[in-house]
Each structure stands twice: as C-alpha cells, then as structure tokens.
Amino acid sequence: MEVPGNLEAPITGAAEPKQNGPALPSSAYVAALEQRDREQRDFLENAAVAMHCVGEDGTILWANRAELELLGYAREDYIGQNIAAFHMDEPVILDILNRLKCNEEIRGYEARLRCKDGSVRYVSINSSVYREEGRFIHTRCVTIDIGAQRRNAELHERLSAIVEGSDDAIISKDLDGIIRSWNRGAERIFGYTSDEVVGKPITIVIPQDRLDEEPKILGRLQKGERIDHFETVRRRKDGALLNVSLTVSPVRNAQGKVIGASKIARDITASRRAEQAIRALNDQLSADLSALVRMQEISTRLVQAEDFQDLLDEILSAGVEITDADMGNIQLLEDRALKIVAQQGFDAAFLDTFDHVSDGLAACGTALKQGARVIVEDVAESPIFAGTPALEVMLAAGARAVQSTPLVSRSGQKLGMFSTHYRSPRRPGDRELRMLDLLARQAADLIERKQAEAALLESEARFRQLADSMPQIVWTARPDGHTDYYNERWYEFTGFSRDKFGDESYRPLLHPDDVKPCHEAWYSAVKSGEPYRIEYRFRDRHENRWRWFMGRALPVRVGGKIVKWFGSCTDIDEQKRNEEDLRRANQDLEQFVHSASHDLQEPLRMVSTYSELLKREFGSKLGPAADEYIGYTIDGALRMEQLLKDLRAYTLASTAGHEPAADVDSGESLDKALANLSAAIKDSGASITRTDLPRVRYHDFHLEQLFQNLVGNAIRYKSGVPPQIHIAAERRGEEWLFSVQDNGIGIDPQYKEQIFELFKRLHSAAEYPGTGMGLAICKRIAERAGGRLWVESEPGRGSTFFFTVPCHEA
Ligand code: ADP
C-alpha cells in the first residue's frame, strides 16, 4: 500500500512559486511537488523510527520498514490487519483507540506488542489523529522499542533486591574511600545504619592496627584489579572485632574509568571459630588415634609375653614409654603390702625402701590407701613426702616427680601399684594419663589371669597328687561327658598306656551285660546334671575274672553351670560277695526255720493232744500237782504252736516278696483282718472307725496280716477302757501314709525302735500273751513292699502306728 496522501511534510529541493494572482501551477512547480512527495515517502518509508497509520476502524493502513522489522512481519501480514490483533493487552489498544477518537493525543503510552516469532516487545506509542475538515482520516503512530530500557529498569530492581536481601555486607565507595551505599547486610554486620555511614570514610570500620590496608586496597583498585576473599579483621560500631572475608571490585564509568569500588564483606567469625574447633578436634583425634595404635602394639606385646616376669617387664616399659617417664616400677600386693616385682632405673637404696610399702607411705602407699591415682608434681614440695625418709630416698634416686596408679582388675580386685617417675618436676598430660589408665586396666587383667593360671596349675597339680594317692580309680570328665583324666590307679588296673585316656576307653573292660546300663546311666546323668551312681563289673586282668565296682560321679558347678564331672570307681567286689553270702545264708536259715516250724508242728500237736488226753482220763487220779503240771505242759505246747506259726509268717514275709504284687483294695484287706479278729473285737468291746482306704500295689495276704497284727495289738494292749481304734490313709507325695491309732496303754519312747526287733516284748506273757514277733513281721512286710513302719506314742495316751506304701500310678 502506498503512503497515504495529505501527509504534511516539508518540500525540499524546489522553491514554492510566488503567489501573485490566481494562476495554474507551473509544470516545474508540479514536478517539484511530486519530487517532494516522493522524497517524503521515501523518508518516511526508510526512517529509523517505526511508524504506522491506522484507519478509524483500527485497520492498519500503512507501516514503514522500521515498524515491520521491529515486529518481524512481512508487509502483507501486517498491513490490512486490525491493530488490535498485534496488541497483547486488549484493554490497552481499546483505550488508545478510544482516546484518539476523542481527539486526545497519545504520548509515551506503554504497550506490549506480539511479534511474528511469538515474542513480546515492549513499546512506547505516540499517536495523534489526522483530520481533514474535521473528518477522521487516520491516526499516525510512532512506535518506540523500549525493551532495553525496561530490561535495564527490571535488572536494576532485581539487583537492588539482591543487594538488599543479601546476608553479606555490600558496600560501594569512591576512590577517596568515601562510602556511597550501605545495604542491610552491612547494617547487620557492622551495626551502623546506612544514614550513619553513607558519605563517611570507609576507615570507620577498619581497626586502628589495620588502617594501612585501605591505601593498598585503593591502590590496587585504581589499577583496575579485583581483590578476592581477602581475610581480615573489621570493627563493628560497638567496637567488637569481626573476622571478615572481603571481595572488592572496581566500579567503572561508561568510559571504563575506575570511579569507585563495590565491596562485599562476609562475617566469617563463626566459621573461623568452627574451623579452629574442627582443627583442634582433628589434632586431638589424630593424637588419640596414634595413641590407640601405640596401645594396640603394646597390648600385642603384653599378650605375647612368655612368662609372668616377662609380662611385668613389658608392662613397665610400656608405661614408662607412654608417660615419657625416666624411671618406673610395678608393685604387687602381698599380705597387704606393696612389693616391687619389676623396676626400671632405680638403685639398691631405693629398691630397699620401696620393697615393702604399706598404707600411706610415699605416693604409692597413699594411692593404695585412697584407692585412686596420686600425682606428685614436685616431690620436694609435696606434703606427702614432707618430713618422711622416703623424700631423701626419692631425691637421691633422682626422682623429682611421680605418679602412682592402682592396678585394679575388671573383677575389682586390687592387685598392686604402677608408678612412673620423672627427673624434673612435672605432671603427666591428660592423654598420657588416659593411656596409662588403659594400660593399667589391661595390665591388671593380664596379671590377674596369669596369677589365676598359676593358681590353677598349682591346684591341678595338688589334685593330681591327691587323686594318685587314693586307693580308688578317680577320673574327671568334661561337661559333655567326655572323660579327660584318670588317676594312676586306672593305669595300674587296666594296663593302658597314659596317652589312651580318651572317652569310652573303659568300654572293652566292662562286662557285656553292664555296657548298656552304664552308658545309659552316665549319659542321663550328664543330661540331667544329677549325680551318677551305678554298680558294674570290670575285667580284672590280674585275676582274670569280673570284679564288681561302684561307679559314682558328681558334677562341679560354677555359677549354676556344670564345668566338670568328678568320678570314682570303688572296688566293691568283696562287699558284693559278702552280701551274696549273707543273702544265701539268710535264705538257708529262713528255709530251715520254715521247715523246722512246719516239721515241729506235728510232734507238738502230739504233745498237746496227749497232754489233753492225760488230763481228761487220769487228771483226778494223779493228784492236784499232776494236774498243775499237765496244765503247764498244755500251755507251753499252745505257746510253742503260736511261736511256730509266727516264725512261719516271718519267713513267709520275706520270701513271698519275690512274687509280683497285685492291685488290691486296702479296705478289703482290712475287712478280712477284722473278720479274723471278730472274737477279740467282741470280747473287748472295741469300736473301730476308718477313712476311705485306697487301692494299692501289695500282696493281699501281707496287707491283711499287717492290719491284723496292728489292730490285734491295739486290742490286746488296751488300757482300762474299751479300745477305740481308727484306721486312716492319706496321700503324701509319692506314697500313701496309713495309720492305726489306739487309746491303749501306750509305749515308752525309749522302746520305739526295739519293739520292731524279733522276740522283743515289753511285757511278760502272763501280763499280755504274745510271742514278740508281730511287729517284726509287720516291719519286714512294710519294707519288702518299699515302705517304712514306725510308731508315735506316749505311755497312757495310746499309740499310732504308721506305715507307708509307694504309689504305683496305672
Ligand atoms: P507281742 O505283741 O507278741 O509281744 P509285738 O511284736 O506285736 O509282739 O509287740 C512287741 C511289743 O510292743 C509288745 O510286747 C508291746 O509291749 C508293744 N506293743 C505293740 N503294740 C502295742 C500297742 N498298740 N500298744 C502298746 N504297746 C504295744
């Protein structure tokens, strides 16, 4: 599109013809006008300022090259479009158009235009309406790019915000050192407000002794140099000194001339302090670490020490080394006195004096008394030594300072003293003392262990000596049952070589029938921790026969835990054989008694039968004396018969025990016994009561006999009143406790054992008839059944007989 006409512009290059009357323009004048018009168009078209014209409806009528270039559109994309399409903010363009319509002139109206590439351009618009005879022709707009200007303003705002918001002090000054700006960070760090310092020399914050820094800094700035991270000290308003890190940069004017400086000061006081603390900590840690490494080396040396003296010497030289001492000694407690066991650097006089130190003498005796370390920085000045003979000895030995640390083991046992000595007055450092403590603790533990080992060796040697002197075979086993020691007797008996003591080497010696029971009994003891006890046979190689032994073992416990088994094998062969002989003899005797009592029964019956006949047929003819004699004979025969009956019962009580017992109702056994005693019960007028009686494993006949004898006695040994007898049973743990209680004459306690012996009676047959065998039979029966029998009684207050019966749960 062409540049619209009627644009007012000066005509250049042709003079306007003189107006002297109406006349047609000359061709030269027309040509000049056309020339001027072209020039004007060209001028507008190529002007460096962006321009455009807009119609009344907002259509872009014309735009020059600068305008198109500013926004990046091709002519055809721009001209003919509505101007509103290129404005980012619709209200803005509507406002502009409106104002123009109202004949207002627009000056410097800021707007945002949309470019071809999508970017936004900030512009300032100047515009006015061109009218002809009051008619709106078009608006003329000049568009000025204010992007750079705006960016600068924004940048300035942002920078100011950054400067104000910074924690660091940001200060600018001129080359005379006069402060020009002072941000909030500077106010905070230095304590001056901006008003207080702007216009004042920067030296206001420089301490007196650093004033010479400023000319140097200004000198460098003038040369255009920048100063980076210069660490120095500055002074706050309140006089406090600060560690700061300065970065100072020259500020130049548009011509590049240095006109001042910007300065950033950072308060590094806190980080300086932290740095120093870290450095100190680091130093301490690395010193501690190397001390630990040294301790570890020392520990290794100590653990490797061959014997006790070696160990003590190693401990001592380690202690002297770590405390940087000149001399030292270790004393151990013996009979409550300290005795030197290792020393370094002392003469005989010193050793004599300090070889037996008791509570309170010198540093070591004081440490012993107090149970804590004693440090004497100067022996000559110390009240510990003042006026004591030890002072002279110490000074003569060249020891001016000393420390004594008690050796206390982990278990709390006080073992002795560890002292180190110095030729000049001094006090060991904290680290030295810490290491000394570590060493002393380790040394004490090692000393304690070595002493314990020595004691163990000694006690082991003593035990072996003792065990070897015993007539029995003695052995020990580990908690798991593995035999680890036999005494000499074992090797003598077995002929084994001493290196063959391992577990179960006894097996081939055992009787084949005893292997399994022995093995089972031993391992069940090992498992349960119960004592082990069993009889078995070993092959006697000398006599080439089996020999009975009693094996016993007891566990040794430490803190409830089994640490060892101590065992013995006792030769019980002779005892066993005697027992067997005795058993056989008893058996024979019982057999004899049994058959004799049986065989005697017949002739006895003949005596009593014929005595009866004699009495009946000739009684009156032989006279009263003969009657009396015949009476004695009959009586004697009856008593003899009872005796034989009881003897048989007695032998039966032991032999019948071999037959298996049965499950019996003890109440029924009592019933049978009472039935047998019915006549005596009736005659005596006895009353009999009972509790519930249990079922027990017993020989029915034996239980009946037991009840019969006890109830029979309760009736026979009655006092003046009719007998009252109570039979009871109660469960006591693993057994039943039976009792037969009466209100009879009672028994003097001194006879409470004797009455159970054979033929033991407390009364004559005339007073109370009896054979003295009843309770002996009862005792035998009770014991054969695995129980006991006893009496509790007081004369005149009745008696209670008790017997127990083991429970046999089904
Ligand atoms: P025996 O009754 O035939 O003499 P025992 O062996 O039965 O023989 O008794 C031994 C002795 O114990 C009796 O002589 C008697 O002195 C005393 N004795 C036994 N039972 C009682 C009892 N229940 N009360 C008082 N004494 C008794």
Boltz pocket constraint, residues with backbone or C-beta under 6 A from the ligand:
constraints:
  - pocket:
      binder: B
      contacts: [[A, 709], [A, 710], [A, 713], [A, 714], [A, 715], [A, 717], [A, 742], [A, 744], [A, 745], [A, 746], [A, 747], [A, 755], [A, 757], [A, 760], [A, 761], [A, 762], [A, 763], [A, 768], [A, 769], [A, 770], [A, 771], [A, 772], [A, 773], [A, 774], [A, 775], [A, 776], [A, 799]]
      max_distance: 6.0
